[in-house]
Amino acid sequence: MEKRKEIFNFVNVFNFILTLVLFVLWGSVGIMHGMIGAISWVLIKLVFAPIGVVLFLISLIGLIRSIIKKKNVFQSSISLILSVALSFPILMLVNIIPMAYPINLEDTSPAITIHSPFHEPVLVGWGGDTVETNAPHVIWASERWAYDLVIEPENVGSDKLEDYGVYDKEIYAPVSGVVVAAYDKEDDITPNTEEFISMEGNYVYIKINETQTFLLLNHLKKNSVDVKVGDNIEVGDYIGKVGNSGTTSEPHLHIHHQRQDPTKTVYPIFAEGLPLYFYDENDNSTMPTSREIMKSTSN
């Protein structure tokens, strides 16, 4: 009898802890947002979802045993349900059920509108507010409104960098601010391989004068960056060239806006992404989506 009581108490405590974890994590994401929400979102997908899968298997075995012995069936059923809830985000992690970081565009500030970083039309590879038009980015809080910019020919499957239209194209400052980080010593990798050296590759990070938030430009060409930390730059100033450094399948310019200083974040995805718009040829603020052509506005 005493052993049964101990098992009963353990299951109840286990269920309480799972409920508390779920409440704190999803509450942080859905209600608090900010840096806490961004970190909680990463923990939900990368840490607690795999743990949830293990707990699901344990809970399933426990429920089967409870049914056979006709003891603690209700408590074991609750454990199984809670472990399913904890492990569900594993489906988001492997993109079986892609889900955007749950935050409303209109309620997130500050938003910024910038000029195109190119002096010629470019194609938006990925961009926008939805999974349909921006699948690789919206699933993370830090890159919620990020863009990948290319120039045709693109997605050609070639292993030669020169076969991609955007490779070696000059990049110009799309906003005025101060350079807080600049690096260009990483090799450009062969397209369509996984010879990744880092996530970011070569980069230039700008602290925006107007908002004191940060604009990140990644995957630049080795030895092409022409600015240094502390430089004050204006719209249209030359920055560097597009390369294929970092975690990338082919040459493109990755660009996104975030609240936290990227030089002080523990890990790149532990940051709060912010809305990013572009000026069109009529000086209107727009959020271009995948496959849209974006014209130059900075020259």
Secondary structure in CASP SS format (residue, H / E / C, confidence):
PFRMAT SS
TARGET T0000
AUTHOR 0000-0000-0000
METHOD secondary structure of the structure
MODEL  1
M C 1.00
E H 1.00
K H 1.00
R H 1.00
K H 1.00
E H 1.00
I H 1.00
F H 1.00
N H 1.00
F H 1.00
V H 1.00
N H 1.00
V H 1.00
F H 1.00
N H 1.00
F H 1.00
I H 1.00
L H 1.00
T H 1.00
L H 1.00
V H 1.00
L H 1.00
F H 1.00
V H 1.00
L H 1.00
W H 1.00
G H 1.00
S H 1.00
V H 1.00
G H 1.00
I H 1.00
M H 1.00
H C 1.00
G H 1.00
M H 1.00
I H 1.00
G H 1.00
A H 1.00
I H 1.00
S H 1.00
W H 1.00
V H 1.00
L H 1.00
I H 1.00
K H 1.00
L H 1.00
V H 1.00
F H 1.00
A H 1.00
P H 1.00
I H 1.00
G H 1.00
V H 1.00
V H 1.00
L H 1.00
F H 1.00
L H 1.00
I H 1.00
S H 1.00
L H 1.00
I H 1.00
G H 1.00
L H 1.00
I H 1.00
R H 1.00
S H 1.00
I H 1.00
I H 1.00
K H 1.00
K C 1.00
K C 1.00
N C 1.00
V H 1.00
F H 1.00
Q H 1.00
S H 1.00
S H 1.00
I H 1.00
S H 1.00
L H 1.00
I H 1.00
L H 1.00
S H 1.00
V H 1.00
A H 1.00
L H 1.00
S H 1.00
F C 1.00
P C 1.00
I H 1.00
L H 1.00
M H 1.00
L H 1.00
V C 1.00
N C 1.00
I C 1.00
I C 1.00
P C 1.00
M C 1.00
A C 1.00
Y C 1.00
P C 1.00
I C 1.00
N C 1.00
L H 1.00
E H 1.00
D H 1.00
T C 1.00
S C 1.00
P C 1.00
A C 1.00
I E 1.00
T E 1.00
I E 1.00
H C 1.00
S C 1.00
P C 1.00
F C 1.00
H C 1.00
E C 1.00
P C 1.00
V E 1.00
L E 1.00
V E 1.00
G E 1.00
W E 1.00
G C 1.00
G C 1.00
D C 1.00
T C 1.00
V H 1.00
E H 1.00
T H 1.00
N H 1.00
A H 1.00
P H 1.00
H H 1.00
V H 1.00
I C 1.00
W C 1.00
A C 1.00
S C 1.00
E C 1.00
R C 1.00
W C 1.00
A C 1.00
Y E 1.00
D E 1.00
L E 1.00
V E 1.00
I C 1.00
E C 1.00
P C 1.00
E C 1.00
N C 1.00
V C 1.00
G C 1.00
S C 1.00
D C 1.00
K C 1.00
L H 1.00
E H 1.00
D H 1.00
Y C 1.00
G C 1.00
V C 1.00
Y C 1.00
D C 1.00
K C 1.00
E E 1.00
I E 1.00
Y E 1.00
A C 1.00
P C 1.00
V C 1.00
S C 1.00
G E 1.00
V E 1.00
V E 1.00
V E 1.00
A E 1.00
A E 1.00
Y E 1.00
D C 1.00
K C 1.00
E C 1.00
D C 1.00
D C 1.00
I C 1.00
T C 1.00
P C 1.00
N C 1.00
T C 1.00
E C 1.00
E C 1.00
F C 1.00
I C 1.00
S C 1.00
M C 1.00
E C 1.00
G C 1.00
N E 1.00
Y E 1.00
V E 1.00
Y E 1.00
I E 1.00
K E 1.00
I E 1.00
N C 1.00
E C 1.00
T C 1.00
Q C 1.00
T C 1.00
F E 1.00
L E 1.00
L E 1.00
L E 1.00
N E 1.00
H E 1.00
L E 1.00
K C 1.00
K C 1.00
N C 1.00
S C 1.00
V C 1.00
D C 1.00
V C 1.00
K C 1.00
V C 1.00
G C 1.00
D C 1.00
N E 1.00
I E 1.00
E C 1.00
V C 1.00
G C 1.00
D C 1.00
Y E 1.00
I E 1.00
G E 1.00
K E 1.00
V E 1.00
G C 1.00
N C 1.00
S C 1.00
G C 1.00
T C 1.00
T C 1.00
S C 1.00
E C 1.00
P C 1.00
H C 1.00
L E 1.00
H E 1.00
I E 1.00
H E 1.00
H E 1.00
Q E 1.00
R C 1.00
Q C 1.00
D C 1.00
P C 1.00
T C 1.00
K C 1.00
T C 1.00
V C 1.00
Y C 1.00
P C 1.00
I C 1.00
F C 1.00
A C 1.00
E C 1.00
G E 1.00
L E 1.00
P C 1.00
L E 1.00
Y E 1.00
F E 1.00
Y E 1.00
D C 1.00
E C 1.00
N C 1.00
D C 1.00
N C 1.00
S E 1.00
T E 1.00
M C 1.00
P C 1.00
T C 1.00
S C 1.00
R C 1.00
E C 1.00
I E 1.00
M E 1.00
K C 1.00
S C 1.00
T C 1.00
S C 1.00
N C 1.00
END
